[in-house]
Amino acid sequence: MKFHYVSQSKTGTMNTGDIEGADKHAVLMELRDKEETVLSLTPLSEKGSWLDVADRFLGKVSLKEKIFFTHNVSSMLSAGLALSRALSILEKQTKNKLFKSILHDIQADIQSGKSFSQSLEKYPKVFEPFFISMVRSGEESGGMPDVLSEISVHLEKTYTLKRKIKGALMYPAVVLCAIIIIGVLMMIYVVPTLTAVFTDMEMELPASTRFIMTVSDLLRNHIILLIGGVAAFFSGITWLARTEKGTRFFDWIIPHIPVIGGIVQQSYAAQTARTLSSLLSSGVNMGQSLEITRDVLQNVHYKNIIIEAQKNVEKGETLSIAFKGATRWYPLMVGEMMEVGEETGKLSTMLLEIAHFYEEEVSAATKDLSTIVEPILMIFVGGAVGFFAVSMITPMYSLMEGIS
């Protein structure tokens, strides 16, 4: 494999180039034998996921790219590089034209005297409030490398969590798409042959058979009308999802879907706890931490719980009260463990423990999801095939009896 590396020699000289090795570990050992401190090591053959490629094509900065950015800036600052120099190196490495332009602008801002956080604020669609607040706390405390490392860990955990959930849902989605495609082909090419026989014999057909024949006729003779209807349906769903009531409805129903809902609730518990822990441990005050956490969460009902927690804190009450009263959305243990953290004065540590616990729970649940979904899909497929077979074979038996 070929890797691109950035390293620093014992004399402080920066080195960059390409190197080949059996794997990442072998390359690291080779560079360390040369007394080089490795700051960045990137596989040149790594193409990334199709989502990363799509983001790059659409002019977006993927979460994976931001993880790489924060991790490497942290490493370079720890090695004693100036921030502008670190940004210059990363600007040369990135293949994303949008991100390359952003890094160039940030570097220019820093050289002109602006702070890192002020430069990041110009790009709210790339760097979230959480990211900017963490960086600002690092500037104030003087611990920028540690803060950037914490951001990198936070983003990596978020990325891993999302990837696991999407990966778990990919299998049933592929199976359902395959079923729909096969069903459409059968309706277009198989059913019309049988329909012609039934029509010629002027048979009285069961309701299920007439239903399949109607669907087949729609697919063959009114395909444009059918596509228009499907497009109108999904357009209506999209429009509804953008309204206030629609948003509240969909945000309510998703965490309550059987099987999937539990994973969603655990995911939100992990995301909330990790975000709060990262912010509080970096020195951000409780009020601002809750405000940023509210913006990070995508579900309106979870946002409302955070708003309630903000009100409680402003009144001098504990953070855990709001979470203990929201067991329909957060697992009961979240509020209880928060309360223990408040009593012991180790809230940030306890929040991190909550995040670790529910990240592991999501990981285990996503692994088990395919085991649970597989028999459900088999039952669904079997039911669909059985319905089709019975609907089309029953008239055939009647036809054979009539002939005999």
Backbone hydrogen bonds, N-H to C=O, Kabsch-Sander energy under -0.5 kcal/mol:
donor,donor_aa,acceptor,acceptor_aa,energy
3,F,19,I,-3.2
4,H,42,T,-2.9
5,Y,17,G,-3.0
6,V,40,S,-2.3
7,S,15,N,-3.1
8,Q,37,T,-1.9
9,S,13,T,-2.6
12,G,9,S,-1.6
15,N,7,S,-3.0
17,G,5,Y,-1.8
19,I,3,F,-2.7
21,G,1,M,-2.5
27,V,23,D,-1.8
28,L,24,K,-2.4
29,M,25,H,-2.3
30,E,26,A,-2.0
31,L,27,V,-2.4
32,R,28,L,-2.3
33,D,29,M,-2.0
34,K,30,E,-0.8
35,E,32,R,-1.9
36,E,31,L,-1.9
37,T,8,Q,-3.0
38,V,36,E,-0.7
39,L,6,V,-3.2
40,S,6,V,-1.8
42,T,4,H,-2.8
44,L,2,K,-2.6
45,S,2,K,-0.7
46,E,43,P,-0.8
53,V,49,S,-2.1
54,A,50,W,-2.3
55,D,51,L,-2.4
56,R,52,D,-2.2
57,F,53,V,-2.3
58,L,54,A,-2.4
59,G,56,R,-0.9
60,K,55,D,-3.7
62,S,60,K,-0.7
66,K,62,S,-1.7
67,I,63,L,-2.0
68,F,64,K,-2.1
69,F,65,E,-2.3
70,T,66,K,-2.5
71,H,67,I,-2.4
72,N,68,F,-2.1
73,V,69,F,-2.4
74,S,70,T,-2.2
75,S,71,H,-2.0
76,M,72,N,-2.5
77,L,73,V,-2.5
78,S,74,S,-2.2
79,A,75,S,-1.4
80,G,77,L,-1.2
81,L,76,M,-2.4
86,A,82,A,-2.2
87,L,83,L,-2.5
88,S,84,S,-1.9
89,I,85,R,-2.0
90,L,86,A,-2.2
91,E,87,L,-2.2
92,K,88,S,-1.5
93,Q,89,I,-1.3
94,T,90,L,-2.3
97,K,95,K,-0.7
100,K,96,N,-2.7
101,S,97,K,-2.1
102,I,98,L,-2.2
103,L,99,F,-2.8
104,H,100,K,-1.9
105,D,101,S,-2.1
106,I,102,I,-2.6
107,Q,103,L,-2.3
108,A,104,H,-2.0
109,D,105,D,-2.4
110,I,106,I,-2.4
111,Q,107,Q,-2.1
112,S,108,A,-1.3
113,G,110,I,-1.2
114,K,109,D,-2.4
119,S,115,S,-1.7
120,L,116,F,-2.1
121,E,117,S,-1.7
122,K,119,S,-1.0
123,Y,120,L,-2.2
126,V,123,Y,-1.3
127,F,123,Y,-2.9
128,E,126,V,-0.6
132,I,128,E,-2.2
133,S,129,P,-2.7
134,M,130,F,-2.1
135,V,131,F,-2.1
136,R,132,I,-2.5
137,S,133,S,-2.2
138,G,134,M,-1.8
139,E,135,V,-2.1
140,E,136,R,-2.1
141,S,137,S,-2.1
142,G,138,G,-1.6
143,G,138,G,-0.7
147,V,143,G,-2.2
148,L,144,M,-2.8
149,S,145,P,-2.0
150,E,146,D,-2.1
151,I,147,V,-2.4
152,S,148,L,-2.5
153,V,149,S,-2.2
154,H,150,E,-2.5
155,L,151,I,-2.9
156,E,152,S,-2.3
157,K,153,V,-2.4
158,T,154,H,-2.2
159,Y,155,L,-2.7
160,T,156,E,-2.6
161,L,157,K,-2.4
162,K,158,T,-2.4
163,R,159,Y,-2.4
164,K,160,T,-2.2
165,I,161,L,-2.0
166,K,162,K,-2.7
167,G,163,R,-2.6
168,A,164,K,-2.1
169,L,165,I,-1.6
170,M,166,K,-1.0
171,Y,167,G,-0.8
173,A,169,L,-1.6
174,V,170,M,-2.6
175,V,171,Y,-2.3
176,L,172,P,-2.5
177,C,173,A,-2.1
178,A,174,V,-2.3
179,I,175,V,-2.3
180,I,176,L,-2.3
181,I,177,C,-2.4
182,I,178,A,-2.6
183,G,179,I,-2.7
184,V,180,I,-2.5
185,L,181,I,-2.3
186,M,182,I,-2.2
187,M,183,G,-2.2
188,I,184,V,-1.8
189,Y,185,L,-2.6
190,V,186,M,-1.8
191,V,186,M,-2.4
193,T,190,V,-0.8
194,L,190,V,-1.2
195,T,191,V,-2.8
196,A,192,P,-2.0
197,V,193,T,-1.2
198,F,194,L,-2.3
199,T,195,T,-2.5
200,D,196,A,-2.2
201,M,197,V,-1.8
202,E,198,F,-0.5
202,E,199,T,-0.9
203,M,198,F,-1.6
205,L,203,M,-0.7
210,R,206,P,-2.2
211,F,207,A,-2.2
212,I,208,S,-2.0
213,M,209,T,-2.4
214,T,210,R,-2.1
215,V,211,F,-2.3
216,S,212,I,-2.5
217,D,213,M,-2.3
218,L,214,T,-2.3
219,L,215,V,-2.2
220,R,216,S,-2.0
221,N,217,D,-2.9
222,H,217,D,-0.6
222,H,218,L,-1.6
226,L,222,H,-2.4
227,I,223,I,-2.9
228,G,224,I,-2.5
229,G,225,L,-2.1
230,V,226,L,-2.6
231,A,227,I,-2.8
232,A,228,G,-2.5
233,F,229,G,-2.2
234,F,230,V,-2.5
235,S,231,A,-2.3
236,G,232,A,-2.3
237,I,233,F,-2.1
238,T,234,F,-2.4
239,W,235,S,-2.6
240,L,236,G,-2.7
241,A,237,I,-2.4
242,R,238,T,-1.0
242,R,239,W,-0.6
243,T,239,W,-0.7
243,T,240,L,-1.0
247,T,243,T,-2.7
248,R,244,E,-2.1
249,F,245,K,-2.2
250,F,246,G,-2.7
251,D,247,T,-2.6
252,W,248,R,-1.3
253,I,249,F,-2.5
254,I,250,F,-2.1
256,H,253,I,-1.2
257,I,254,I,-1.3
260,I,258,P,-2.6
261,G,257,I,-3.3
263,I,259,V,-0.9
264,V,260,I,-2.2
265,Q,261,G,-2.5
266,Q,262,G,-2.1
267,S,263,I,-2.3
268,Y,264,V,-2.3
269,A,265,Q,-2.1
270,A,266,Q,-2.3
271,Q,267,S,-2.5
272,T,268,Y,-2.8
273,A,269,A,-2.4
274,R,270,A,-2.5
275,T,271,Q,-2.2
276,L,272,T,-2.4
277,S,273,A,-2.5
278,S,274,R,-2.7
279,L,275,T,-2.2
280,L,276,L,-2.8
281,S,277,S,-2.4
282,S,278,S,-0.9
283,G,280,L,-1.3
284,V,279,L,-2.3
289,S,285,N,-2.5
290,L,286,M,-2.5
291,E,287,G,-1.9
292,I,288,Q,-2.4
293,T,289,S,-2.4
294,R,290,L,-2.4
295,D,291,E,-1.5
296,V,292,I,-1.7
297,L,293,T,-1.9
303,K,299,N,-2.2
304,N,300,V,-1.9
305,I,301,H,-1.4
306,I,302,Y,-1.8
307,I,303,K,-2.3
308,E,304,N,-2.2
309,A,305,I,-2.1
310,Q,306,I,-2.4
311,K,307,I,-2.1
312,N,308,E,-2.1
313,V,309,A,-2.5
314,E,310,Q,-2.4
315,K,311,K,-1.5
316,G,313,V,-1.3
317,E,312,N,-2.9
321,I,318,T,-0.6
322,A,319,L,-0.7
323,F,319,L,-0.8
324,K,320,S,-2.6
325,G,321,I,-1.4
326,A,323,F,-1.2
329,W,326,A,-1.7
330,Y,326,A,-2.8
334,V,331,P,-1.6
335,G,331,P,-0.7
336,E,332,L,-1.6
337,M,333,M,-2.7
338,M,334,V,-2.0
339,E,335,G,-2.1
340,V,336,E,-1.8
341,G,337,M,-2.2
342,E,338,M,-2.3
343,E,339,E,-2.2
344,T,340,V,-2.0
345,G,341,G,-0.8
346,K,341,G,-1.8
350,M,346,K,-2.4
351,L,347,L,-2.7
352,L,348,S,-1.8
353,E,349,T,-1.9
354,I,350,M,-2.4
355,A,351,L,-2.4
356,H,352,L,-2.6
357,F,353,E,-2.5
358,Y,354,I,-2.5
359,E,355,A,-2.1
360,E,356,H,-2.0
361,E,357,F,-1.9
362,V,358,Y,-2.4
363,S,359,E,-2.2
364,A,360,E,-2.5
365,A,361,E,-2.7
366,T,362,V,-2.7
367,K,363,S,-1.5
368,D,364,A,-1.8
369,L,365,A,-1.3
370,S,366,T,-0.7
372,I,368,D,-1.8
373,V,369,L,-3.3
374,E,370,S,-2.2
376,I,372,I,-1.0
377,L,373,V,-2.9
378,M,374,E,-2.3
379,I,375,P,-2.4
380,F,376,I,-2.3
381,V,377,L,-3.2
382,G,378,M,-3.0
383,G,379,I,-2.7
384,A,380,F,-2.5
385,V,381,V,-2.8
386,G,382,G,-2.8
387,F,383,G,-2.7
388,F,384,A,-2.2
389,A,385,V,-3.0
390,V,386,G,-2.9
391,S,387,F,-2.3
392,M,388,F,-2.0
393,I,389,A,-2.9
394,T,390,V,-2.1
396,M,392,M,-0.6
397,Y,393,I,-2.2
398,S,394,T,-2.0
399,L,395,P,-2.2
400,M,396,M,-2.3
401,E,397,Y,-2.4
402,G,398,S,-2.0
403,I,399,L,-1.8
404,S,400,M,-2.3
